Amino acid sequence: MLQLIAFIIFIFSVLAIIFVLLKKTPALTSLPKNGHHGIKKHKIILNIEKKIKDTHFNLFEKQLWLHKFLSWAKVWILKIETEIDHLLSGLRKKAQQLDKEGKKKNKEH
C-alpha cells in the first residue's frame, strides 16, 4: 500500500514537471541567448555596483592578509609555547633533584 502511494506521488510529480516545462518552454526560447534581458542599467546603478564589487574584493584581500598574519602569529606562539614547556620541564627536574637531595640530608640527620 505504501509503495502504491509513493508511486502515485511520483507519477503526479513527473506529470507536473512535464506540464510546467511545456507551458514555459515558449517563454524560455524567447529569451536572449547571451543572458542579457534587454534593459540597460543607469550609469549611477552601474557605478554603485562597481563600487560594491570593488569593496567586496578589497574585503577579501584584507581577509587574506589577516589570515596570513594570524597564521604567522600562531606559528610564533606555538614556538614560544614549546620553549616555555622545555624551560618548565627543566625547572621541574631541578626541583625534583633538590627534593631528593633534601630528603637524603634529612634522613642522614
N, C-alpha and C positions, 0 to 999 in steps of 0.2 A: 504494500500500500504506500509506504514511504517512497519507494522508488518510482511509483507511478506519479505521485505528486511532484517529485523532483523533475521527472521527465516532462511533465506538463508545463512546469515553470520554465524549464529550459527551452521548450518549443515556443512558448509565448515570448521569451526574451529574444530568441533568434528572429522571430517574426517582427517584433518591434524594431530591432536594429535594421532589418531589411526595409521596413516601412519608412523609417527616418532617412535612410540612405536614398531611397527612391524619391522622396519628397525634396531633399536638399541637394541632390546632385545637380539639377539645373542652376541653382544659385551658386554652387561651388564652381561650376565650369564658367560662369560669367565673371568671376573674379579675375583680376590681372595675374599673370603668371609670375611676375617679378616680385611680388609681395607688397607692392605699393597699393594704397587704396584710392589714390587719385586726389586726395585732399592735401593741399600744400599747407605746411605749418607757417605761422607768422615768424618773423625774424626774432622777435622777443622770446617766443617759446623755444626756438632753436638755441638761442644764446643761453637761456636758463637750463635747458637740457645739457648743453655742453659744459656749463659750469658745474652742474651736479655730477656729471661723469668725471670731470677733472678732479673734483673734490673726492669722489669715491676712490679714484686711482691714487691720489695723494694719501688718503687714509690707509689704503692697502700698503703703500710704500712705507708709511710710518709704522705700520704694524710689523712689516718685515724687519725694519731697524730695531724696533722694540724686541722682537723675537730674538734677533741676533745678540742684542745687549743682554737680555735675560739669560740666554744660553751661556754666554761668556761669564756672566756673574755666577751662574750655577756651578760651572766648572771650577772657578776660583774658590767658591765657598766650599765645595767638596774637597779641594786640595787642602785648604786651611783646616777643615774638619779632620781630615786624615792626619795632618801634622799634629793637631791638638790631641788626637787619640793616641798617637805614638808617645807624646810627652806625658800624658796621663798614665799610660801603661808603665812607662819608665819610673814615674813617681811612685806608683803602686808597688812596683818591685822593690824599690829602695825602702819604702815604708815597711814592707814585709820583712826585708832583711834586718832593718832596725828593730822590729818587734822580736824577731828570732834572737838577735844579739842581746836585747834587753831581757828576754826570758832566760837566756843562758846565764847572764850575770846574776839575776835574781835567784836562780837555782844554786849557784855557787855560793852565795852568801847565806 
